């Protein structure tokens, strides 16, 4: 009986050793980097012919969205990188071609752990757009007129901050900085006043406080929700008027490559003129919803043989 017990204990130790060795090997192969992302493309088309209820004779819309990330974690060091790209067009028989979305945003954040869930961190964020944007209005004869309000990389918002990053889990982080520098860059002299850039200059510098909350979580087995809220207060001018940039993306998988998605963005900046010159600064909203093709980039772990 004693001999049988010794054999059993020996086998248990060997199995435990194999599992530990396999786990260490997998971690080694995975490395300190975690990379991935998602690409989605939604297309909608409609046409009418002799339709008594009325409507557009032809409409077509295309919206593309790409979200990529590369996260590094080893010891007390961490480095988070995200890139979000979005562009959309809508074409109708009466209005022609117009943009429906346009966004480019890059964020990089380096952290050094000072406790279990808190990092001393430095963050750089760049937010801009790809193509020209216009404000559309009706003329005296009822004809549409377009006024240029933005161009490629105009405006561009560049932000640098140092602060504390609270990361209680892999799905949520809160970065807070009392010392933040932000530049509003406008390369076109005619557009500069629209973004409160002083005459004769192509940029406006601001010093203030900044916070950024990020949530990226799964909702059940087939849905995922990503939200990012950025807040900035300018110490130099009206610090009580907080600039807001809030973006939300909800995706639900219908099949392997077909997803339903809804995007809702909100921006408020009291230094940006309203598209309606008769009104003051107001929140800007963007909402997109559709069903289309989606591809997820993911790095799979290699199989390790015992």
C-alpha positions as CSV (number, residue, x, y, z in Angstrom):
1,X,0.0,0.0,0.0
2,X,2.8,2.4,0.9
3,X,4.5,1.6,-2.4
4,X,1.3,2.3,-4.3
5,X,0.9,5.6,-2.6
6,X,4.5,6.6,-3.5
7,X,3.8,5.8,-7.2
8,X,0.6,7.9,-7.1
9,X,2.4,10.8,-5.5
10,X,5.2,10.6,-8.1
11,X,2.7,10.6,-11.0
12,X,0.9,13.7,-9.6
13,X,4.2,15.5,-9.3
14,X,5.2,14.7,-12.9
15,X,1.8,15.9,-14.2
16,X,2.1,19.1,-12.2
17,X,5.6,19.6,-13.6
18,X,4.4,19.1,-17.1
19,X,1.6,21.6,-16.8
20,X,3.9,24.2,-15.2
21,X,6.5,23.7,-18.0
22,X,3.8,24.0,-20.7
23,X,2.4,27.2,-19.2
24,X,5.9,28.8,-18.9
25,X,6.6,27.8,-22.5
26,X,3.3,29.3,-23.8
27,X,4.0,32.6,-21.9
28,X,7.5,32.7,-23.3
29,X,6.2,32.2,-26.9
30,X,3.5,34.8,-26.4
31,X,6.2,37.3,-25.2
32,X,5.5,40.7,-23.6
33,X,3.5,42.0,-26.5
34,X,-0.3,41.6,-27.1
35,X,-1.4,42.7,-30.5
36,X,-4.7,42.7,-32.4
37,X,-7.4,44.8,-34.0
38,X,-10.6,44.9,-36.1
39,X,-11.6,46.1,-39.5
40,X,-15.2,46.6,-40.5
41,X,-16.8,47.8,-43.8
42,X,-20.5,48.7,-44.0
43,X,-22.2,49.3,-47.4
44,X,-25.8,50.4,-47.9
45,X,-27.6,51.1,-51.2
46,X,-31.1,52.1,-52.2
47,X,-33.0,53.2,-55.3
48,X,-36.5,54.3,-56.2
49,X,-38.3,54.4,-59.5
50,X,-41.8,55.9,-59.9
51,X,-42.2,55.7,-56.1
52,X,-45.4,57.6,-55.2
53,X,-44.3,58.0,-51.5
54,X,-41.3,60.0,-52.7
55,X,-37.7,59.8,-51.6
56,X,-34.2,59.8,-53.0
57,X,-33.9,58.2,-56.4
58,X,-30.6,56.7,-55.5
59,X,-28.5,56.5,-52.3
60,X,-25.3,54.8,-51.5
61,X,-23.2,54.9,-48.3
62,X,-19.9,53.3,-47.3
63,X,-18.3,53.4,-43.9
64,X,-15.0,51.8,-43.0
65,X,-13.5,51.5,-39.5
66,X,-10.2,50.1,-38.3
67,X,-9.0,49.7,-34.7
68,X,-5.5,48.4,-34.0
69,X,-3.7,47.9,-30.7
70,X,-0.2,46.8,-29.5
71,X,0.3,46.4,-25.8
72,X,3.6,45.7,-24.0
73,X,3.8,44.5,-20.5
74,X,6.9,43.1,-18.7
75,X,7.8,43.6,-15.0
76,X,6.9,47.1,-13.9
77,X,7.1,48.5,-17.5
78,X,4.1,48.9,-19.8
79,X,3.5,50.5,-23.2
80,X,0.0,50.8,-24.7
81,X,-0.5,51.8,-28.3
82,X,-3.8,52.3,-30.1
83,X,-4.7,53.5,-33.6
84,X,-8.3,54.2,-34.7
85,X,-9.2,55.1,-38.3
86,X,-12.6,55.8,-39.7
87,X,-13.9,57.2,-43.0
88,X,-17.3,57.2,-44.6
89,X,-19.1,58.6,-47.7
90,X,-22.7,59.0,-48.6
91,X,-24.0,59.7,-52.1
92,X,-27.6,60.7,-52.9
93,X,-29.2,61.8,-56.2
94,X,-30.1,65.2,-54.7
95,X,-27.1,66.0,-52.5
96,X,-24.2,64.4,-54.3
97,X,-21.2,63.1,-52.3
98,X,-20.7,64.0,-48.7
99,X,-18.6,62.8,-45.8
100,X,-20.4,60.8,-43.1
101,X,-17.3,60.1,-40.9
102,X,-13.7,61.0,-40.8
103,X,-11.3,60.3,-38.0
104,X,-7.6,59.5,-37.3
105,X,-6.5,59.0,-33.8
106,X,-3.2,57.7,-32.4
107,X,-2.5,57.2,-28.7
108,X,0.7,56.0,-27.0
109,X,1.1,55.6,-23.3
110,X,4.1,54.5,-21.3
111,X,3.8,53.4,-17.7
112,X,6.0,52.4,-14.7
113,X,4.2,50.6,-11.9
114,X,4.3,52.2,-8.5
115,X,1.7,49.9,-7.0
116,X,-0.5,46.9,-8.0
117,X,-2.9,48.9,-10.1
118,X,-1.3,52.4,-10.4
119,X,1.3,53.5,-12.9
120,X,3.3,56.7,-13.3
121,X,2.6,57.4,-16.9
122,X,3.3,59.6,-19.9
123,X,0.8,59.9,-22.7
124,X,0.8,61.4,-26.3
125,X,-2.4,61.7,-28.3
126,X,-2.8,62.8,-31.9
127,X,-6.3,63.4,-33.4
128,X,-7.2,64.6,-36.9
129,X,-8.9,63.7,-40.1
130,X,-8.2,62.5,-43.7
131,X,-10.2,64.7,-46.1
132,X,-11.8,68.1,-46.6
133,X,-15.0,68.9,-44.7
134,X,-17.7,71.4,-45.6
135,X,-20.6,73.3,-44.1
136,X,-23.7,73.0,-46.3
137,X,-26.4,75.7,-46.5
138,X,-29.2,76.8,-48.7
139,X,-28.8,79.9,-50.9
140,X,-31.4,82.5,-51.7
141,X,-32.5,80.5,-54.8
142,X,-32.7,77.3,-52.7
143,X,-29.5,76.0,-54.2
144,X,-27.0,74.2,-51.9
145,X,-23.7,76.1,-51.1
146,X,-20.7,74.6,-49.5
147,X,-18.2,76.4,-47.2
148,X,-14.8,74.7,-46.4
149,X,-14.5,74.1,-42.6
150,X,-11.6,71.6,-42.4
151,X,-8.9,70.0,-44.5
152,X,-6.5,67.0,-44.4
153,X,-4.8,67.2,-41.0
154,X,-6.5,70.6,-40.4
155,X,-7.3,70.8,-37.6
156,X,-4.9,68.5,-35.8
157,X,-4.9,68.1,-32.0
158,X,-1.7,67.1,-30.4
159,X,-1.6,66.4,-26.7
160,X,1.2,65.5,-24.2
161,X,0.6,64.7,-20.6
162,X,2.2,63.2,-17.5
163,X,0.2,61.7,-14.7
164,X,-1.2,58.6,-13.0
165,X,-2.8,55.7,-14.8
166,X,-5.2,53.5,-12.8
167,X,-5.6,50.0,-14.3
168,X,-7.7,47.7,-12.0
169,X,-8.2,45.2,-14.9
170,X,-7.4,44.5,-18.5
171,X,-10.7,46.1,-19.7
172,X,-10.5,49.5,-17.9
173,X,-8.0,52.2,-17.4
174,X,-8.2,55.8,-16.0
175,X,-5.5,58.3,-16.8
176,X,-5.4,61.6,-14.9
177,X,-2.9,64.4,-15.5
178,X,-2.8,67.8,-13.8
179,X,0.0,68.9,-16.2
180,X,-1.0,68.7,-19.9
181,X,0.1,70.6,-23.0
182,X,-2.2,70.7,-26.0
183,X,-1.7,72.2,-29.5
184,X,-4.5,73.0,-31.9
185,X,-2.7,73.0,-35.3
186,X,-4.4,74.6,-38.3
187,X,-2.3,74.9,-41.5
188,X,-4.8,77.1,-43.4
189,X,-4.9,80.8,-42.5
190,X,-8.5,81.1,-43.7
191,X,-9.6,78.2,-41.4
192,X,-7.6,79.4,-38.4
193,X,-10.3,81.7,-36.9
194,X,-12.8,78.8,-37.0
195,X,-10.7,77.1,-34.3
196,X,-9.7,80.2,-32.3
197,X,-6.1,80.2,-33.7
198,X,-4.7,83.7,-33.5
199,X,-4.3,85.7,-36.7
200,X,-1.0,85.1,-38.4
201,X,-0.3,81.9,-36.6
202,X,-1.0,78.2,-37.5
203,X,-1.3,76.8,-34.0
204,X,-2.7,77.6,-30.5
205,X,-1.0,76.2,-27.4
206,X,-3.0,75.4,-24.3
207,X,-1.9,74.3,-20.8
208,X,-4.4,72.4,-18.6
209,X,-5.6,69.3,-16.9
210,X,-6.5,66.1,-18.8
211,X,-8.2,62.8,-18.0
212,X,-9.0,59.8,-20.2
213,X,-11.1,56.8,-19.3
214,X,-11.1,53.7,-21.6
215,X,-13.4,50.7,-21.4
216,X,-13.1,47.7,-23.7
217,X,-15.2,44.7,-22.7
218,X,-17.2,41.8,-24.0
219,X,-21.0,41.7,-23.6
220,X,-21.8,38.0,-23.6
221,X,-20.2,35.7,-26.2
222,X,-21.0,37.6,-29.4
223,X,-20.9,41.3,-28.5
224,X,-18.1,43.8,-27.6
225,X,-18.3,47.4,-26.4
226,X,-15.5,49.9,-26.6
227,X,-15.7,53.4,-25.1
228,X,-13.3,56.2,-24.6
229,X,-13.9,59.5,-22.8
230,X,-11.4,62.4,-22.9
231,X,-11.8,65.6,-20.9
232,X,-9.5,68.6,-21.0
233,X,-9.6,71.9,-19.0
234,X,-7.6,74.9,-20.3
235,X,-6.0,76.7,-17.4
236,X,-5.4,79.8,-19.5
237,X,-8.9,80.4,-20.7
238,X,-12.3,79.5,-19.1
239,X,-11.1,76.4,-17.3
240,X,-14.8,75.7,-16.3
241,X,-15.6,75.0,-20.0
242,X,-14.3,71.5,-20.3
243,X,-13.6,70.1,-23.7
244,X,-15.1,66.7,-24.3
245,X,-14.3,63.9,-26.8
246,X,-16.4,60.7,-26.3
247,X,-16.4,57.8,-28.7
248,X,-18.4,54.6,-28.4
249,X,-18.4,51.5,-30.6
250,X,-20.7,48.5,-30.1
251,X,-20.3,45.4,-32.3
252,X,-22.4,42.2,-32.3
253,X,-21.3,39.2,-34.2
254,X,-24.0,37.7,-36.6
255,X,-21.6,35.2,-38.3
256,X,-17.9,34.7,-38.5
257,X,-17.4,37.7,-40.9
258,X,-20.7,39.6,-40.6
259,X,-21.3,42.0,-37.7
260,X,-23.8,44.6,-36.6
261,X,-22.2,47.8,-35.4
262,X,-23.2,51.1,-34.0
263,X,-20.9,54.1,-33.4
264,X,-21.8,57.2,-31.4
265,X,-19.4,60.1,-31.0
266,X,-19.8,63.3,-29.1
267,X,-17.4,66.3,-29.2
268,X,-17.7,69.7,-27.3
269,X,-15.1,72.4,-27.7
270,X,-16.2,76.0,-26.9
271,X,-13.3,77.3,-29.0
272,X,-14.7,75.7,-32.2
273,X,-17.3,77.8,-34.0
274,X,-20.8,76.3,-34.6
275,X,-21.6,75.3,-38.2
276,X,-24.6,77.7,-37.7
277,X,-23.0,81.1,-37.3
278,X,-26.1,82.4,-35.5
279,X,-25.6,80.0,-32.6
280,X,-22.8,79.6,-30.1
281,X,-20.7,76.6,-29.3
282,X,-22.7,73.4,-29.1
283,X,-22.1,69.6,-28.7
284,X,-21.3,67.8,-32.0
285,X,-22.8,64.3,-32.5
286,X,-22.1,61.6,-34.9
287,X,-24.1,58.3,-35.1
288,X,-23.5,55.4,-37.6
289,X,-25.2,52.1,-37.6
290,X,-25.0,49.2,-40.1
291,X,-24.4,45.6,-40.9
292,X,-21.3,44.6,-42.9
293,X,-18.1,42.7,-43.2
294,X,-15.8,42.5,-40.2
295,X,-12.4,40.9,-39.8
296,X,-10.6,40.5,-36.4
297,X,-6.8,40.5,-36.2
298,X,-5.5,38.3,-33.4
299,X,-2.3,36.6,-32.6
300,X,-2.9,33.0,-31.6
301,X,-0.7,31.2,-29.2
302,X,1.5,28.4,-30.5
303,X,0.8,24.9,-29.5
304,X,3.4,23.5,-27.2
305,X,4.0,19.7,-27.0
306,X,4.7,18.0,-23.8
